[in-house]
Amino acid sequence: MKSSLQAGVSATERIAIDRERTIDFMGEKARVYATPSLVRDIEVSCRNLLLQHLDAGEDSVGTRVELDHMAATLMGQTVELTVTIAELKGRAVSFEISGKDEVEPICRGRHSRFVVDVATTETRLAAKAAKAGLK
């Protein structure tokens, strides 16, 4: 991890809400940003911010999501997700999350990630796969 990884570092990503990110179970007139898609976009936004402050061979994995999805965002709208590093404890990184569309705030929450060494993680996962009988 680089010394630039500090509490207070922030980034904002703009995300177009396309059909793939919406729910389909209430019909075409109710296609809105799906919560699972929002969670994925939050994870990606936080990872993207972290990658700017990690060394070669490091990445991160998500460990916790706490989210209030407060308002519907229509297909075709754009969301701004702002992710801010709130706390660092060794390799554990906590983020404060906020999101809004063109009309109103849509979410707030926290997300936790853990910085890992990719090669070490691959070795650990290969050992688990062998124990599980997976190739």
C-alpha positions, 0 to 999 in steps of 0.5 A: 500500500502506498502512503497516499492511502489515507482517510479522507481520500475520495472519488466520485463516479458517474454511472448511467442506469441502463437496462442491465442495472434495473429490476424487471419483476414489476414490468417495463413501467417500473424499471428502476436501479436494482439494489444488487446493481447498486451494491456492485457499483459501490464495490467497483467504485471503492475498488477503483479508488483503492487501486490508485493507492495500492502497490503492484500485486495488491488488490482488494476484496469486499468484506461488508456492505451496509446500505440504505437504498432510499429512493428509486432511480429511473432507467436512463438517469445518471447516478453519482456515487461518492466513496470516501475512505473513512478509516484504515486499520492495517489492510482493512479499509472502510468507506463512507458511501453516498449516492444521488441522481439528478433529482434526489439522494438515493443511498448512503452507507458503509463498505469495507474492503481488505487489501490482499496480495494477489499471489498469496490469495491465489495460492490459498484459493488453490489449496482450498480448491484441492481440499474441495476436490475442484480443479 
